[in-house]
């Protein structure tokens, strides 16, 4: 039976990269057991097979290298149980985080599909549930760069921008709407999802009835659609009760094709 194995042979036997074995040697996790004094070649022995198998097993479970070093320095049953319990808890947290991201992605896909398939230039009367939003009172004039206030909003509310897939909205005040001024926005907001935890207090847009229109284009094209909504509102004897809500459902964050942009306007109303 063969007693000594080169690093290349160990790599083939255990399907571990040579670079990984060299790293294990450098940090003291698995050092070759024998060195030929004439050739200076270093060899592993069969006695180290069990240790390498244990390393592979624990690495497959996601145990960090630093914890492996601790385990082999103080190896016993209690140490292993403690190590595996800690790793189990870590995996549970990672699983929750991945599930949260998956829900956000699913919602975003649903929003995009809805925006693509929705009828455009059609006014609808809709009742929407309440929304949680991170809200920033900031005047924004049509044509200004909106990215800075969005970044400021994310930072001020402590929102995790790495996983943020929500919708950005802007509002025009009631007074400007009634004066037919549609190029000046009074606030910007981010629609929060159930998983979004923020450090500051959010506000809620209440459940209410809206007139909704969706159109091809961006905020720059919105004024004509506000006019359409007000004509409809007047014809049906409705009254505007709050600021508008304007949301880019599909914009440059999703596509380079301007012709595919879709924007939504919502006007909260009551019947007279």
N, C-alpha and C positions, 0 to 999 in steps of 0.2 A: 504494500500500500504506500502511496506517495505521502511523504511527510511535509514537504515544503512547496509553497505556491508563490509564484511571482505576482506582482500587482495586476499584470495583464490577465493572468489565469484567474485570479480572484474576481476580476471584473466580469469575465465571461461566465464563471460559475454562478455568480450571484446577481448578474445583470445590474451591476452598479458601475457607473462611469469611473474611469481611471482618475479623472480630476476630483471626483467626490471622495475616493479612497485617499488620495493625497491630502485633501483637506482634512479628512478625519485624522490622518497621521499628524498633520501640523498642529491641530488643536488638542491632540492627546486623547481623542475619543477611541481610535483604533490604530495602534502603532504596530508595524511589522515586528514579529517576535524574534527573528533571527537575522543577523547580518553576516554575510560571508566576508571575512577579513581580507581575503585575497582579491576578490572582485568588487567588494563594497556593495554588492547587490543585497537588497533587503527582501526577506521572505516572510510570508504568513504561514501559520501552521493550522492543522485541523482543529486544534484547541480553540482557535479564534472564530471558527465557523458559527458557533452558538451565539457569540457576542454580535457578530455582524448580522445574523438573522434577527436578533433582538432589536438592533438598531433599525433595520429595515422595517420591522413590524411597527415600532413606535413612531418612526417617521411617517409611515403610511397612515397612522392615526393623527398626524398633524402635530406631534409633540415637537416643540422647538429644540434646536441643538443644545442650547444652554441648559435646558432641563434634563436632556439626556446625560450630559456630563455630571450633573448632580446625582442622577439616578445610579450611574455606574460607580460613582464614588462611594455611595451609601446604599448599595443594592440589598434590598430585602423585600419581603412581602408587603409590609406596611408602606414602604416607600413607593412601591409600584401602585398599590391601591390609591394612595394619595395623589400620585401623578395622574392616573387614569381618571379619577374623579374630577380633578382640576381641568383636565382636557375635555371631559364630557361637558362641564359647565361652559367652557369656552366655545365649544361647538354649538351648544344650545343658543348662545348669544349670537354667534355668526349666522345660525339658521334663521333666527328672528330678523336679523338685519337683511338677509337675502330675501326673505319672504316679503319684507316691507318694500324693498326695491322692486320685486316682482309685481306687487300690487300697483305700485306707481307706474310701472311700464305698461301694465295691462290697461290702466285707466287712460294713459296717454294714447295708447293705440286706439282705444275706443273713441277718444276725443277727435283724433285725426280722421278716423273712419267716418264719424258723424259729420265732421266739417266737409269732407270730400263728397258725401252723399246727400247732404241737406239741400233742399230747394233754395235757390238764391233769389234775391230781389222780391221775396214774398214776405208779407207781414203776417205774423202769427201772434195770437194771444196765448201766452203760456203762464203757468203757475209754477214757480221754482221753489225748491226748499231753501232753507237758510244756508248761508255760506260763512265760513270762517275766513277772514282775510287779514293779512298784515298790511296796514294802511299807512300811507305817508301823504300828508297835506303838502303838496308842492306844486306850484304853478308850472305848467309845461305848455309851451307854445308850439303849435304844429310846425314840424321841421326840426325841432331841437333833438339832440341825441338823447334817447331815452335810456341808454345802457347805464349811464352813471347813476341816475336816481334809482334804478333797479338794484344795482350793486350796493348802494347806500342803504336801501330798504332791507336787503338780505342781511347786511352786516348789523344794522341797528336792531333787528329782531332776533339775531342769533340763529338764523335759518341755515341749515346745512346745505350749502350751495352745491356740494358734490352730488347729492341725490335729489336735488330739487327738479321736479318735472311738472310743476304746476303751471297755471296760466297767469299771464301778466295782463292787468287791466288798467284803464285810465277812465277818469270821470270828468264830465262837464257839469258845473254847478247849475242849479235850478234857475238862478237869475240870468246866467248867460244863455241858457237854453231858451228861456222865454223871450230874450232879446235877440234871438236868432244869431248868436255868436257861437260858432261851432269850431273855432280854431284855437281856443284857449282852454286848457284842461286844468282843473283845480286840484286833482289828486291822482296818485298812482297806487296800485295795490297788487298783491299777490294772493291768489286763491289758495288757501291752505288745505291740506288733506288730513285725514284722521291721524296719520303717523307723524305729521309735522309738529314737533315740540319746539316752542319758541320761548325765549327768555323774557320777553315783554308781553304785555297784555294785548291780545288780538281783539278785533272787533267783529261783529256779526252783521252781515246783510240779512235782514229778516226774510222769512218766507212771504212771498207776495206775488201779485200778478204783474206781468210785464208785457209790453209790446216788443216783439223781437223781429229784427230783420238781419239777414246775413247777406253779404255781398262780396263779389270778387274785387279784391283790392285791399289797400291799407288805410290807415287813418287819414291820409291825404285826400282820399276819395269820399270821406264819410259825410260831408255836409249835405249832399243831395239826398242821402238816405235819412238823415235827421228831418229834412223837410218833408219827405214822404211819410214818416211816422207822425209828424204833427198834423199833416192833412188828414190822415186816418183818425187820429185822436179827436180832431175837431168834428169830423163827420159823425163819429160815434158818441160824441158828448162825454169824452173821457177827460180826466184832469191829471196833469203831471204832479207827482207828489214827492219826488226826490231827485238827486243827481242822476245823470245817465251812467250806464255801465258800458264800456266799449272794450272789447277783447279781441286781440289778434289770435284767431284759432290756428291759422297757418300763415307763417311769415318767414323772414330770412333765416330764422333759427332752424327751419325745417327744409326749406327749398331755396335754390337760387333762381327759380323761375317765378318772376313777379306775377305772371298770369295765373299762377296757382294760389296766390294769397287769398285768404278768406278772413273777413272781419265780421264780428257780431256787435250789434248795438241793442241794448236793452233799455227801455224807458219804463220805470215803475209808474203805475197809474191807478186811479180809482174811477168808478163810474159815478157820474153826477146824478 
